[in-house]
Amino acid sequence: MAGHSRSVIVAADGEALARQAAPYIAQTLAAAAAARGACAIALSGGSTPRRTHELLAAPPLREVVPWDRLHVFWGDERCVPPDNADSNYHMADETLLSRVPIPPRNVHRVLTEAGSPVTVAAHYERELRSHFGLEVEDVPVFDLILLGMGPDGHTASLFPGGLAVEETRRLVVPSEIGYMPHPRVTFTLPVLNAARSVVFLITGRDKAPSLARALAGDPSLPAGRVRPNGDLRWYVDRAAAGQ
């Protein structure tokens, strides 16, 4: 995979978006496993990735992804139990992980039951450091990070004006904003920007104003500050693309 490419793929609707994004995800993971023996993805929450998950879990893409060599993480999580309908893990398990032959030890969920959001974030950072074998100053390099974007321009659980978006040293931090339910934990921008590939999946007319600003690199929007070392792909539906 050539690094540093930037592309915006406009699809007719959410179904078309998923049908374009899912093969890219499957092929990227297969190439990463072939190159390095194993691969790692960070999933996102929200409703947009559901259809993409379903396509990855079904033939023909189910046979493309090297499930036994894939490690799955989450770019952010709501501090709710893993069987809660609002849990990002729960959505991924329902739409993808329970349908594919991935070894349970390869699924690295955020242990939201570990305690306070501060404790949960610290625990997940240790999990990252352990899995990737990181030294103190190191940042993990994911083969692929999936992201969404809210109408406010937030991505993962990095919110405009929030403290988490300014964090440069820690890998995982707690994040809370008044207008969103549930405290959360989230990857920080250094983790997102170290990835070999970042894929945004964005649908809906309500995202159009923020999407235009994010694509222009507006630093006041967290999504506009995602500039990975590797490939950056924005899969957007026509409604989100606006003009």
N, C-alpha and C positions, 0 to 999 in steps of 0.2 A: 504494500500500500504506500503510495507516495504521500509524504507528509505535507502539512501546511496548506492543503487545498481548502477552499471555502466555497460552498455552493448552497443555493436556495432552490429547492424542488417544490414547485407548486402543483398540487393535486386537485382534482375536481371536488372531492369531498373526503370525509374521514375514511371511508372504505378504500378509496383509491390511494389515499395517503398510506394506510397500513400496508397495502399491496406493493407499494414502492419501497417502503422503509424496511419491511421484514426481510426480504432477500438480502439487502445490504447488510443488515445486522448479522444474519446467519453466515454469510460469506466472510465477513470481517472476523467473526469468532473462529471460523474454520481455518482461515489463513493464519490467525494469531497462534492457534494451537499447533498448527503444522510448523510454524517458525520457531516456537519457543517451548513446545511440549505441553503447555497449559495456557489457559486464558482466563481473564476476569472481566466481568461486566458489573456495572452498577445500574440498577433499575430505578425507575421513578414511580410516583403515584399518580393520582388523578384518573380521570375516565378515558383520556385519549389513548393510552397505551394498550387498553384491553384488547382491541381487535388485532393489534400487532402481535401481542402475546398469543392469541388464539391461532394465528397463522404460523407462528414459530413452533407451536405445539402439534401441528397437523402436517401430514405429508403434503408436498415434498420437502418442506424446510426442516421438518422434524429429523429427517435423515442427514441433513447437512451439518447441523450443529453438533459438535463433539461433546455431548453432555457429560461423559465421564471425566473430561479434562477441563470442564468449565466450572469456575467459581463465581457464585452470584452474591452480590452485595446490594445495598440500597443507598442511594445518594442522600436520602432523607427519610425520616419516619416520624409519624405522630406518636406521642407517648400514650398509647392505648394498648390494651391486651392484643396478642397476635390473632385472636379469633374475632376481634371487633371489626365491624363493617368498614370503619374508617382507616384501618391499618393498611399501609402500603404492602406489607408482607402478605397480608390476607388476600388482597386483590391479586398479587402475583402468584400466590399458591393456587388460588382458584382457577385462574385463567391460563397458567403456564406450568408451574413447577409440579403440580400433582398429575400432570398429563404426560410428563416426559421422564426418561430413565436417568435422572440426575441423582448421584449418590447424596444421601442426606447430609453427609459431612461437608459437601461442597456448597451448601446453602448457608450463608453467613447472615442470619437475620439480626436485626438490632434487638438486643435483649431489653425491651421496654420495661420488663418487670424487675430490672436490676436496682431500681430506686428512683431518685430524683432525676430530672433531665440532665443535670450536671454529671451525675454518676453514670447515667446511661451513655452520654457522649464520651466520657473518659473510657468507659468499658469498650465502646466500639472503636475508639482510636487505638486502644491496645490490640484489639482484634486485627485491625489493619496492619499495625506495625509488626505483629507476629506473623501474619500470613505472608506479607511481602518482604519480611526480613529487613526491616528498615533501621537505619541508624537514627540518632536523635534529630538531625536536621533533614532527613530524607522525606520525600513525598512519594506515595505509591503511584505507579504508572498503570492505570487501567487500560485494557485494550479498547474498551468501549464504555462510555457513560451515556445513558439515556436521560434526557431532561424534558420537562415541559415548561410552560410559561403561563403565569396568571395574567389577567387583564391589567394588573398593576405593574407588570414587568418582573415579578419575582420568579426565581427559578430554584429548584430544590426547595429548601426552606430558608433561602436568603432573600430578605425583604428589603424594599427601598427604605433607606434611613435606619435600618437595623444594625446592631453592633456586629452581628455574625458576618455581614458582608465585608467588614473591614479587617477581619481576622487574617493574619498572615502566617502565624506560627503553628497553631493547632490544626489538626486534620478534621476533627469532628467537634462541633460546639452545640450547646443548646440554643434554641431560637424560639422566640415567642413574639407575636404581634397581636394587638388588641382586636383586630377585625377578623381574625382566623380562629376557629375552634381548636382546642388542644395545644399544649406546649409540644415542641418538636425538637428533634436533633437533626443536624444537617452537615454534609461535607462542606468544607470551606472552598473559596475560590482557588487557592493553590492546588487542591486535589483535582478540581474540575479542569484546571488549565494544564495539568501535567498529562492528561489522557492522550492516548494515541489517536482516539477518535471520539468526538462528541456528536450526538445526534439529538436535535430538538424535534419533538412532535407537537405541532401546534394547530388547533382547530378553533374556529368560531369567530364571528364578526367582532365580538367584544375584545378580541386580542389585537385587532388591526392597528390601532394607534400606537400601542406599546411595541408591537412587532416592528413597525417602521423605525421607531427610535432605537430599538435594540440592534437591528441590522446596521444602523448607522454608527453603532458603538457608543451610544449615549451612556456615560459612566454613572448617571444617576439611577439607572435601571440595572439591577443585578444581572439580568440576562444579557445586557449590553457589555458586561465586563467578562463574559465567557469568551476567552480567546486562547484556545488550547494550542499546545505545541504541535499537535498533529492535525488531523482532518476535522473540519467543522461542517456539519450538514444540517440545514434547516428544512425539515419536511413540513410544509404548511398547506392547509386547504385554501381554496379560492376565497372563502369568506375572510379568513385571517389575513390573506395577502392584500385584501382591500384593493387599493389602486396600484 
